[in-house]
Amino acid sequence: MTSTDQPSEPTYADRVYRSGGGVAGGVMLLLLSVWLGGDALINGTGRTPWLALAGLLLVVPLVIAFTLRPAVFAGEDRLRVRNPFRLITVPWAAVRDIRAGYSAEVFTEGGGKFQLWAVPVSLRQRKRVARRQARSAHDDPHGVTSVSADVNDTKARMAQADQTVVELRELAERGGTRASAQGEAVARWAYEVIAPALAGLVVLIVLLATG
């Protein structure tokens, strides 16, 4: 094998983070919207089918945008954040910090800040975790648990959003020095969601105004 035939580094699939509750709620809302809208389209009279069609054209993209669309893709070289109306790509070298306060956010070297819609922060879950930790400390006041076991169990004792932030920070730290992970954050509008929703809104306004 010649020097130019060196095997390339293995590539791994992106880690994908989504809100399970958001996806489940979105599916239910879509089914309800299609059921009600479909019934109006088929059985409605007069302007009702047109109003139903315009309503579906407005509602369906918005439901998808806020429930099914949000996701965070963490790859070897970059973080891709799919929010309701924007797609943000941040190379790991451009990540300054990732935090989860009242919401999960990524901060870039250029001073940008982007919310991670797919990583919801639950203050209730944090309180439950804090209560469990307090009970654990009470049951083990002298800290006899081994250090290695405690380290391995740290993430398991965190709220879900905090676990995700720790994992993303680790990926950013490992990938930030990679040559292929250099660059600046780029954000673009999700016109595939915005356009049909606006079209539905315009049609609905026209129908209501001329009714």
ZIBELZI-V611388 format. One record per backbone hydrogen bond with DSSP energy under -0.5 kcal/mol. NH is the residue of the N-H (numbers start at 1). CO is the residue of the C=O. Records with the same first field share a line. If there is no record, write none. Layout:
# ZIBELZI-V611388
NH=CO, CO
This chain:
# ZIBELZI-V611388
5=2
6=3
15=74
17=72
20=18
23=19
24=20
25=21
26=22
27=23
28=24
29=25
30=26
31=27
32=28
33=29
34=30
35=31
36=32
37=33
38=34
39=35
40=36
41=37
42=38
43=39
44=40
48=45
51=47
52=48
53=49
54=50
55=51
56=52
57=53
58=54
59=55
60=56
62=58
63=59
64=60
65=61
66=62
67=63
68=63, 64
69=64
71=82
72=17
73=80
74=15, 72
75=73, 78
79=90
80=73
81=79, 88
82=71, 80
83=81, 86
87=188
88=81
89=186
90=79, 88
92=77
93=181
94=91
95=92
96=94, 107
97=107
99=105
101=103
104=119
105=99
106=114
107=97
108=112
109=94
111=108
114=106
116=104
117=115
119=116
120=118
122=120
123=121
126=122
127=123
128=124
129=125
130=126
131=127
132=128
133=129
134=130
135=131
136=132
137=133
138=134
139=135
140=136
141=138
143=140
150=146
151=147
152=148
153=149
154=151
157=153, 154
158=155
163=159
164=160
165=161
166=162
167=163
168=164
169=165
170=166
171=167
172=168
173=169
174=170
175=171
176=172
178=175
181=178
182=179
186=89
188=87
190=85
191=189
193=190
194=190
195=191
197=193
198=194
199=195
200=196
201=197
202=198
203=199
204=200
205=201
206=202
207=203
208=204
209=205
210=206
211=208
